[in-house]
Amino acid sequence: MTTTSNVILTHDKIVQKIRRIAFEVYEDNFGAKEIVFAGIRGMGYQFAKLLQTEFSKISDIPSNLTKITIDKTAPVQTFIELDKEPESLEGKVIIIADDVLNTGRTLAYSIKPFLGVRVEKLQVAVLVDRGYHKFPVIPSFVGYELSTTVKQTIEVDLSDSAPYTVTLT
């Protein structure tokens, strides 16, 4: 049996979707004192970085970026850490960003570092939502919703060296 890969989002479409999400973040958080884009290590962090760049182009609301480090295969057993002190996030809008939302497990556990801090608002942005939610995570901002079979995989490449792609295998 051979597996075929289909590009479902090209570079231009991904850029367009990130730009649209940036506008949605701005509209939903107009008047916020600061927005922190917290990307989950890997492509989630790359997505957060691109989203923060686009957001900065359209808004004068201060924004910055932080990385969430979590072991996606064992989120309960591992320590979840931020590359900033949680206290520095006090009173700010937090946008947790990941490339693909499948079951919601990774996003649910990635909220943990923010629970001990009084944030203004906590929202979720994903590039692709597969809709197999097993955890109560509903994204606030979605680039692309896609129905797939359980056996199919979504691969996101937002690396600096290549055109961005989202591929269905």
LUMKE-89588 format. One record per residue (C-alpha): residue number from 0; x, y, z. Coordinates in steps of 0.02 Angstrom, whole numbers. Layout:
// LUMKE-89588
<i->NUM&x->X&y->Y&z->Z> $
...
END
This chain:
// LUMKE-89588
<i->0&x->0&y->0&z->0> $
<i->1&x->70&y->169&z->-48> $
<i->2&x->35&y->330&z->39> $
<i->3&x->8&y->488&z->-60> $
<i->4&x->34&y->663&z->2> $
<i->5&x->-79&y->805&z->-50> $
<i->6&x->-34&y->985&z->-19> $
<i->7&x->-193&y->1060&z->52> $
<i->8&x->-124&y->1233&z->92> $
<i->9&x->10&y->1318&z->-11> $
<i->10&x->128&y->1453&z->48> $
<i->11&x->17&y->1594&z->-15> $
<i->12&x->-140&y->1520&z->65> $
<i->13&x->-51&y->1496&z->232> $
<i->14&x->11&y->1676&z->231> $
<i->15&x->-167&y->1733&z->191> $
<i->16&x->-240&y->1631&z->334> $
<i->17&x->-111&y->1694&z->459> $
<i->18&x->-147&y->1874&z->406> $
<i->19&x->-335&y->1844&z->428> $
<i->20&x->-308&y->1770&z->602> $
<i->21&x->-201&y->1920&z->648> $
<i->22&x->-346&y->2035&z->602> $
<i->23&x->-465&y->1928&z->704> $
<i->24&x->-350&y->1935&z->855> $
<i->25&x->-341&y->2124&z->837> $
<i->26&x->-531&y->2143&z->821> $
<i->27&x->-565&y->2028&z->968> $
<i->28&x->-436&y->2112&z->1081> $
<i->29&x->-450&y->2294&z->1032> $
<i->30&x->-402&y->2397&z->1183> $
<i->31&x->-293&y->2262&z->1264> $
<i->32&x->-137&y->2329&z->1347> $
<i->33&x->-26&y->2189&z->1278> $
<i->34&x->-43&y->2025&z->1184> $
<i->35&x->74&y->1878&z->1208> $
<i->36&x->82&y->1746&z->1072> $
<i->37&x->130&y->1584&z->1160> $
<i->38&x->180&y->1452&z->1034> $
<i->39&x->198&y->1267&z->1071> $
<i->40&x->377&y->1212&z->1032> $
<i->41&x->400&y->1159&z->852> $
<i->42&x->282&y->1216&z->715> $
<i->43&x->165&y->1291&z->845> $
<i->44&x->302&y->1413&z->894> $
<i->45&x->338&y->1451&z->711> $
<i->46&x->152&y->1485&z->685> $
<i->47&x->150&y->1600&z->838> $
<i->48&x->302&y->1693&z->773> $
<i->49&x->223&y->1721&z->602> $
<i->50&x->59&y->1772&z->684> $
<i->51&x->145&y->1897&z->798> $
<i->52&x->238&y->1971&z->649> $
<i->53&x->76&y->1995&z->552> $
<i->54&x->-12&y->2064&z->706> $
<i->55&x->127&y->2193&z->730> $
<i->56&x->101&y->2254&z->552> $
<i->57&x->-82&y->2298&z->581> $
<i->58&x->-90&y->2347&z->764> $
<i->59&x->-7&y->2467&z->884> $
<i->60&x->-51&y->2355&z->1032> $
<i->61&x->116&y->2294&z->1105> $
<i->62&x->145&y->2110&z->1077> $
<i->63&x->280&y->1984&z->1112> $
<i->64&x->317&y->1801&z->1092> $
<i->65&x->349&y->1658&z->1211> $
<i->66&x->383&y->1473&z->1186> $
<i->67&x->290&y->1334&z->1276> $
<i->68&x->396&y->1177&z->1295> $
<i->69&x->294&y->1019&z->1319> $
<i->70&x->321&y->837&z->1276> $
<i->71&x->172&y->804&z->1162> $
<i->72&x->188&y->616&z->1188> $
<i->73&x->184&y->625&z->1379> $
<i->74&x->113&y->793&z->1435> $
<i->75&x->60&y->729&z->1606> $
<i->76&x->230&y->659&z->1652> $
<i->77&x->335&y->806&z->1593> $
<i->78&x->365&y->980&z->1657> $
<i->79&x->285&y->1114&z->1549> $
<i->80&x->389&y->1271&z->1540> $
<i->81&x->387&y->1445&z->1465> $
<i->82&x->539&y->1541&z->1408> $
<i->83&x->474&y->1691&z->1510> $
<i->84&x->430&y->1708&z->1692> $
<i->85&x->243&y->1676&z->1713> $
<i->86&x->228&y->1832&z->1822> $
<i->87&x->278&y->1939&z->1672> $
<i->88&x->114&y->1886&z->1589> $
<i->89&x->4&y->1961&z->1724> $
<i->90&x->-142&y->2062&z->1653> $
<i->91&x->-103&y->2020&z->1471> $
<i->92&x->-200&y->1933&z->1335> $
<i->93&x->-122&y->1763&z->1298> $
<i->94&x->-146&y->1678&z->1129> $
<i->95&x->-88&y->1497&z->1139> $
<i->96&x->-40&y->1445&z->962> $
<i->97&x->-15&y->1273&z->885> $
<i->98&x->-6&y->1212&z->707> $
<i->99&x->-136&y->1072&z->714> $
<i->100&x->-279&y->1041&z->835> $
<i->101&x->-325&y->857&z->836> $
<i->102&x->-386&y->791&z->1004> $
<i->103&x->-346&y->948&z->1105> $
<i->104&x->-237&y->855&z->1229> $
<i->105&x->-78&y->956&z->1196> $
<i->106&x->-170&y->1121&z->1204> $
<i->107&x->-263&y->1071&z->1362> $
<i->108&x->-101&y->1032&z->1454> $
<i->109&x->-12&y->1184&z->1382> $
<i->110&x->-132&y->1296&z->1479> $
<i->111&x->-55&y->1241&z->1645> $
<i->112&x->83&y->1375&z->1658> $
<i->113&x->-49&y->1512&z->1640> $
<i->114&x->-166&y->1449&z->1776> $
<i->115&x->-66&y->1527&z->1918> $
<i->116&x->-63&y->1699&z->1836> $
<i->117&x->-203&y->1826&z->1823> $
<i->118&x->-209&y->1849&z->1635> $
<i->119&x->-335&y->1964&z->1552> $
<i->120&x->-391&y->1832&z->1429> $
<i->121&x->-331&y->1661&z->1369> $
<i->122&x->-368&y->1613&z->1189> $
<i->123&x->-315&y->1477&z->1067> $
<i->124&x->-261&y->1497&z->886> $
<i->125&x->-229&y->1351&z->770> $
<i->126&x->-182&y->1343&z->587> $
<i->127&x->-278&y->1180&z->555> $
<i->128&x->-421&y->1108&z->658> $
<i->129&x->-454&y->924&z->621> $
<i->130&x->-605&y->918&z->735> $
<i->131&x->-568&y->759&z->834> $
<i->132&x->-581&y->848&z->1001> $
<i->133&x->-572&y->735&z->1152> $
<i->134&x->-529&y->876&z->1271> $
<i->135&x->-634&y->1033&z->1298> $
<i->136&x->-527&y->1145&z->1189> $
<i->137&x->-619&y->1255&z->1067> $
<i->138&x->-504&y->1368&z->967> $
<i->139&x->-543&y->1553&z->963> $
<i->140&x->-455&y->1573&z->796> $
<i->141&x->-442&y->1442&z->658> $
<i->142&x->-353&y->1456&z->492> $
<i->143&x->-426&y->1301&z->409> $
<i->144&x->-549&y->1168&z->465> $
<i->145&x->-524&y->998&z->387> $
<i->146&x->-615&y->833&z->407> $
<i->147&x->-496&y->686&z->393> $
<i->148&x->-496&y->503&z->437> $
<i->149&x->-412&y->453&z->600> $
<i->150&x->-272&y->366&z->503> $
<i->151&x->-228&y->519&z->400> $
<i->152&x->-96&y->640&z->461> $
<i->153&x->-72&y->825&z->437> $
<i->154&x->106&y->890&z->418> $
<i->155&x->140&y->1076&z->433> $
<i->156&x->302&y->1153&z->372> $
<i->157&x->327&y->1333&z->422> $
<i->158&x->517&y->1326&z->421> $
<i->159&x->614&y->1478&z->363> $
<i->160&x->707&y->1384&z->227> $
<i->161&x->560&y->1323&z->122> $
<i->162&x->392&y->1383&z->60> $
<i->163&x->262&y->1348&z->193> $
<i->164&x->150&y->1197&z->163> $
<i->165&x->14&y->1097&z->246> $
<i->166&x->9&y->919&z->183> $
<i->167&x->-118&y->780&z->207> $
<i->168&x->-50&y->602&z->205> $
END
